[in-house]
Amino acid sequence: MLNSVIVVDDEASIRTAVEQWLSLSGFSVQLFARAEECLAQLPDNFPGVILSDVRMPGLSGMQLLERLQQQDPGLPVILLTGHGDVPMAVEAMRNGAYDFLEKPFTPQHLMSSLGRALEKRQLVLENRRLHEQADLKAQLEDTLLGMSQGLQQLRRQVLDLAGLPVNVLIRGETGSGKERVARCLHDFGPRAGKPFVALNCAAIPEALFEAELFGHESGAFTGAQGKRIGKLEYANGGTVFLDEIESMPLAQQAKLLRVIQEHKLERLGANQSIEVDLRIIAATKPDLLEEARAGRFREDLAYRLNVAELRLAPLRERREDIPLLFEHFARACAERVGRSAPAPSGAQLAQLLAHDWPGNVRELANAAERHALGLGSPNLAPRAEGQSLSDQVEAFEAQCLRAALRQHKGEIKGVMEALQLPRRTLNEKMQRHGLVREDFLEG
């Protein structure tokens, strides 16, 4: 239950009396003598109620109400009025005030009005939170494309982890989209306005690794001319994405562990520590604990990085996403060059679904771009093992159903006619593939 109240009144005796009443009743109280001070310190989505006098030097209670209505229309404002101010207070309620109390008022009257106002504020904030969650979910669906159960679960995990101050380890094969997932964890969390620094540990020569991560002072080593800010220091307040973390030299692993534990780093050649606030997102293909057992990775660092783990399924394990991704990449490429992308034929679609995609999404994007540019169908080798013919048929059937539902905007009669299926059969197939018509409705 919300219990925060801001009291704005130029009379110290009123402020003191109201604070005593409210504090004894368990409210969290903040006092201001002037409306200008309240506006300057009011946080976004303040979880409470404003209790304000009407007549004050500087901004009046009416002017404060007007400013607050512009800033947050859902914030309840209760006005404290003298006898002659009642008509003015009634007019203020027409303009958005929640209630008014005529002085002198009793503690019981005050508590009753505050209780109702706080209940309203709680509903407003909860409704606002749900809308924001829905907006974030829609944005994430446009960023991490896919309808498979694995992708839906991944999106839920990303939304859950994005707002948590924990390091994350992403496991996945080459080309499976690890950096994109890391970027989503950053963009959909509280660090979104701060730097996102991506670093591929396998691409940095070992001799330059320390200077690249931690920076250096002038003259720290031969050729070190001038001071240089390292990647970790540059990302202060934001997120560092360390791809192929298993390739990090052991000596630098120890220094990274110290940064994670102490939130401090030292530039190469410096004696002074610099405080940093970082979120580390690491990505790896092998199991870091197995790497640690083999002596190639520090076990203590592995545990520090793997506070939470996300596993990205290879494309061959989520074949129902292939047509959607192919269409997306082909359309994006075609738009860049000012042409329309031809739809893949049934034979091409079957070939896409049958391919093993060892390069995962990156390989699929390349094939889609070649298709969009008219450079010929991708030369895809058939799968040597793994998915059975029945599994491939199931994936193809799911894609046909999804395409028809999208084309007819969830209108079942149109889908039945397009696919020449009776209603009962269509319902059974949609249920088997986890398809819901509401997901395809227009708007």
N, C-alpha and C positions, 0 to 999 in steps of 0.2 A: 504494500500500500504506500502510495506517495505521501510524504509528510513535510515537504519543504514549503516555507512561507517567507516571502520578502515583504517587509513592512516599510512603507515610505511615508514619513510624517515629519514635519519641521518642529513639532512640539516634543521635547525630550521626555516629558512626563507620560505622554501617550505611548511613545515608543517603549518606554520602560515597562509600563503596565501591560501592554499587549504582549511583550516578550515574556514576562513572567507567566501570564495566563497560558500562552502557547507552549512554553518550555515545560511547564508542569503537566501538560497534557500530552507530552511526547513529540511535539513538533520540532523540526529543525528550523531555526529562525535566523534571518539576516536583516539587519537594520540599516536604513539610509535616511538621512535628513533631507536630501534633495533628490528630485526625480532624475536629474542629470547623472548623478552618481549611480543610480539603479540601472539606467540604460547603458552606461559605460561598462558595468560589470556583469550584466545579465548574460548567462551562457546560452548557447543554442539549445533548443528543446528543454528548457528549464522544467524540471519535473515537479512543479508545484503551482502556487497561486501568488498573485501580487495583491497586497492589501495596501491601498493608498489613500491618503487624505486628498480632498479636492482642492482646498485653498492653501497654496504654498508659494514661497518666493521662487523666482525663476520659472521653470515649467510647472504648470498647475497639474492637478490630477487628471483633468480633462485632456490636456495636451499629452500627458504621459500615456493615457489610454489610446489616443490617436496614434502615437508612435508605436505602441505595442501591437495595435491592430495591424499596422503595416508590416511589422517585423514577424509576428507570430499570431495570426488571427485566432488560433485555438487556445491561447493562453488566458485563463480566467483572471479577471481583474475585479476586485471588490472595492468599492469606493466608500470612504468614511466621510460623512457629511454633517454639517451643522444644520439646524432647523431651517434656516433660510435657503439652504442649498438643495432641498428635496426636489423641486421641479427640475433643477439642473441635473440631478442624479437620475431622475426618470428619463430625461432626454439622453443621458449617457448610456442607459441600458438599451435604448433604441439603437444606439451607435455601437453596441457591442460589449458593454460592461456586463459582468455576470450578475452582480448584485450590488446593493448599497446598504449601508448601516448608518442610521442616524445617531449622532452622539447625544447623550451618553448611551452606550449599548452594553448589554450584559454579556458576561463570558459565555453563557449558554447560547445566546443568539449568535455570537461570533463563531463558536465551535460548530453549530449547526450549518451555517452558511459555508464555512470552510470545508466541512466534511463533504457536502454536496459538490462543491467546486473541485475538490481533489478527485472525487470519483469521476467527474467529467474529464478532468485532465488525464487521468489514467486511461480512459477509453480513447481519447484523442491520440495520445502517444502510442498506444498499442496499435491503433489503426494505421498510424503513420509508419510504424515499424514494419507492419505486414505489407504495406504498399512498397516500402523500400526493399524488402526482401523479394517481393515479386518482380520488381524492376531489375534487381541484381540477378535474379534467376534467369530472366529473359535475356539480359545482356550476356550472361555466361553461356547460355544455349547458343547464342550467335557466335561465340568465340570458340568454344569447345564443341564442335559439331559431332552429332551422332545420336542415334535412337536406340542403340543396343543397351542392354541392362548394365553392362560394364561402364559405358560412358555416362549413363544416368547416375550410377553410383559415384563415379569419379567427380561429376559436377557437384553432387551433394557434399562429398568430402572436401572439395575445394572451398565451397561456401562456408562449411563449418570451420575449416582451418585458417581461412584468410584473416579472420579477425582475432585469432589467438596469437599471443607473443611466443611462439615456439618455433624451433628449427625443424625443417622438414627434409626428409630424404626421398627423392623420387627415383624409383626403379623402373627401367624400361630399356628396350632394345634401341639400337641406332635408328634415328628417323621416326621414332614413335611420338614425338611432340613434347619432350621433357621441358624444353625452354619455354614453350607456350604455356604449359601448366604452371611453371614457376612464375611467369609473368602475370598470370591470372591470380595466383596467391598474393602477389604484390598489389595489383591494380584493384582488387576487390577487398582490400584490407585498409587499416588506418594509416599505413605508410605510403599510400598511393601517390601522394604529392611529393614524396622524397625520391632520391635517386634509386634506379634499378640498374645494377652493374652486373653484367654477365661476363664470365671468364671461363674459357676452356682450358682446364689444367693440362691437357695433353698437348696443347699448342704452344706452351711457353717453355723455352729452353731452361734447363735446370739452373744454369748459371745466372739467369735473369729473374728467377722466380721470386726471390725474396724482395728485390727492388720493385717488382711489378705489384706485389701484394701490399707491401708495407711502406714503399717509398724510400727515399734516401735524402741525406743532407749533402750539401756541396762538399766534394772531396772525399766522400765516404769510400770510394774505390776509384780505380783508374778509369777516367772518362766520365766520372760523375760531376758534371759541371752544373752548378746550381741545385737548389732544393727541388725535390719532386714529390708530389702527393701520390701515395699509393692508392690502389683500387679500394682497399678496405676503408681508408680514411675518407676518400672521396664519397663513399656510399653512406657516410654517417647519417643516421636517422632513417635510412632506407633499407634496401635489401641487396644482398650479394648472392648471385647465382653462380655456383661452382660446378660446372659441367665436367664429367669424367673425373670426379674427385679421386678415384682410385689411382690416378696418374700423378697425384701430388707427391713430391719428394718427402721422405720421412722427416727430414730436418724441418721442413716448412709445416708439416703436420703438427709438430710439437708447438711451433709458434702460433699456429691457428688455434690450437686447443687453448693456449694461454689467453688469446683474445676473447674466445668464447666464455672462458671462466671468469676473467677479470674485467672484461669490457674495456681493455686498454691495449694499446700497441705502441711500439717504438719504431721510428724510421731507422733505416740502416745508417749507422754512423752517428746516431743520436743517443743521448743519455736520459732524455726526458720522456715520460710516458704521456700519451695522448688518449683521453677518454673517447670511446666510440660507442654508439648505440646501433647495433646491427641485427638484422635477422638473416640467418644463413640458410639458404636453400641449396642443397647439394643434389647432384644427379649421378647415377652410376648404372652401369649395365651388370657387372658381377655383384655378388653378395659381399658386402664389406666385412662382415664377420668371418666369412671364409677367407677373404684376403688377409684379415688380421691373423687368423690361425696359420696362414702360410708365411707370415712374417713380412707381408708387403704393405700392411696398413696398421696404424695404431688402433688397438681395440678401444681405448678410452675415448678417442676422437670419434670412432664409429658410433658409440653410444650417445655422445653429445650431439652428433648430427641427426641421429635417428630417434628424435623425440616423437615424431610422427612420421609414418611412411605412406607414400602413395605408390601404387603399382600401376603402370600403364600397360594395358594388354596389347600385344602385337596385333597388327591388322588382321592376320589370319585367324585370330580368335574372336573377331567381331565383324564378320563378313557382311552382316546386314547394314553396316555403316558405309561400305565401299561405294555403292551407287550415289548416295547423298554427298559424300566427300568428292567423288569424281565430278559430279555436276557442279559443285561449288567452285572447285579449282578451275574447271574448264570455263565457267561463266566469268570468273574474276579475270582470267587471262584474256578472254575475248573482249571484255569491256576495256581492258588496258590498251588494246590495239584497235578499238573501234569497230568490232564486228560481232556477230552473234555466233554462239557456240552451237554446233549441230548436236542433237541428242544422240547418244550411242544407240546402235542397233541392238536387237535382241541377242545376236551372235556376239557382238562386242561386250555386252553386259555379262553374258555367260562366261566369256573369257576373263573378264575382270574378276568375277566371283570365283573362278577356278584357280587363279594365280596365287602363289604363295606369299608374295610381297615381302621378300627378305629385307628390302629397304624401307618397309612400312609406309607411313603417310608421306614421307619425303619422296619415295619412289612413285607413289600414286599421284602426287601433285605433278611430277614430271610427265607422267603418262597423260594426265588430263590436259596439260599445257600443249603437248604435241598434238593431241586430238583437236584442241581449240584452234590451233594455228594451221591446221590442215596439213600437217607433216606426216600423215599416215597413222594408222592404228598402231598402238604400242605392240612391240614384239614380245608377248608375254609367254613364258614357258609354262606348260601345265604343271600342276602340283604333282610331286612325286610320291607324297605320302600325307597322311593326316586326315583331312576331311573326306568323308564318304560322299558318294553321289547323292544319297538322300539328304545329307546335310546341305549340300550345294543347292539342291532343289528347294529345300526349305528357305534358305537365304534368298533365293530368287523370288519365291512366292511372296515372302514378306515385303520385298522391295516393290513388287507389282501392286500389292495391296496398299502400301504406303503412298505410292505414286498416284493411284486412283483416288484415294482419300484426299490427297493434297489437291489434285486437279478439280475435284468436285466439292472442295471445302467442307468435307465431313458429311455431305448429303448422301445418306445411305442408298436412296433409290437410284441416284445417278451412278454410284459405284456398282450396284447390282447389275444395272444395264450395261455398263462399260465392260465388266468382267464376265457377264452372262452367268451370274451365280444366284441361286435362290437365297432368300433372306437367312434361313437357318444355317446354310453352309457358310455364308459370309460371316455371320456372327461367330461361328465356331472357329473359323480361321483367324479372325481378328483377335479373339480371346487367346488362341494358342500363341500368336505372335506378340501379345501384349499391346495391341493397338486399341486406342480409345478414340471414338469419333470427335469428342470434345477438343482433342489436341489439334484438330484440323479445321475447326470452325473459323469462318472469316472473322477477322478482328480479334 
